[in-house]
Amino acid sequence: MAKRELEHTRLPIPNGWFAVAWSKDVIAGGVKSIHYFDEEMVLFRTRSGEARVVDAYCVHLGAHLGEGGRVVGDSLRCPFHGWTFDGQTGACVNIPYCDRIPAKAAVRAWPVQEKNGMIFVWHDEKGREPHWDFPLLPEIGHPDWSEPRTFDLEVPVHVQDMHENNNDPVHFQFVHGAVEPLPSDISYDSDGRAYRITSVTERATPTGTFTTQLVRDSWGIGLSAVRTEGIPQAGLLMFSSTTPITAERTHSRWLLTATNNMVDLAGEDFMNGLTSGVMQDMRIWSNKVHRARPMLCEADTYLAEFRQWVKQFYV
């Protein structure tokens, strides 16, 4: 009986670092309402330039801090009665008409970091502090690399199902028209939070034919970098963060760049190929169900490993 409610397993929202905005979208003093992890939050940038994220609703009478709230120094002021909350701790630091601040007057402040052109929030179902990290990518913003292009995509599917594509070499043949899956090697970091898939191929370029590597790094569920290496003094990079809006919907942000000496020769084709290719996945993602116990065959090694690996990011 092919009913979606019988075939589909609803996954919870995983733990980890996820992007909630592009850095360029929030100026000092800017306030932005955001919805991720099935939560209402407010993103703002302090006058000193730090990105902060707090829960949306004031503990006083429940006003939404993103709807008319304003930045005051390093804090966010409620539009209803002026209660002001520190962006880093969430504690109420001022009530303009009362000298005594209630001891428990605070909103939740989310752990935030900003790098690689994005603002990231740490989500943990148990409320634990961040216990793993991901790297600052040196290519982004480097003078030898092109101005990054950005790409946004929302998909009605769980973040795990999107990330799983990275470990599914066969789908590149049937969905994206590859002649055959590239031979690949996979290795895991010692702490188990990250892994790398490397594929080797011969690539023809305007400057010659080179043995190149397609290197795909992943950190947690949703953070990935794709690099093409092996062409002397040249490189291509895509960095992405795919963030749960709800358990059934995700927002994916892609940043794409190439070395200045490569951007006109192959960089534009690389970027366009990635962004157009993901649209071929859209029909699959938008209509699939999640199989908690899929019927795998002996060739699905990477998929089987991935399903075991992702368990660490759930409570």
Secondary structure, DSSP 8 states (H G I E B T S, - for coil): ---HHHH--------EEEEEEEGGG--TT-EEEEEETTEEEEEEE-TTS-EEEEESB-TTT--BTTSS-EEETTEEE-TTT--EEETTT-BEEEBTTBSS--TT-B--EE-EEEETTEEEEEE-TT-----------TTTT-TTB---EEEEEEESS-HHHHHHGGG-TTHHHHTT--SS---EEEEE-TTSSEEEEEEEEEEEETTEEEEEEEEEEEETTTEEEEEEE-STT--EEEEEEEEEEETTEEEEEEEEEEBTTTIIIIIHHHHHHHHHHHHHHHHHHHH----SS----TT-HHHHHHHHHGGGG--
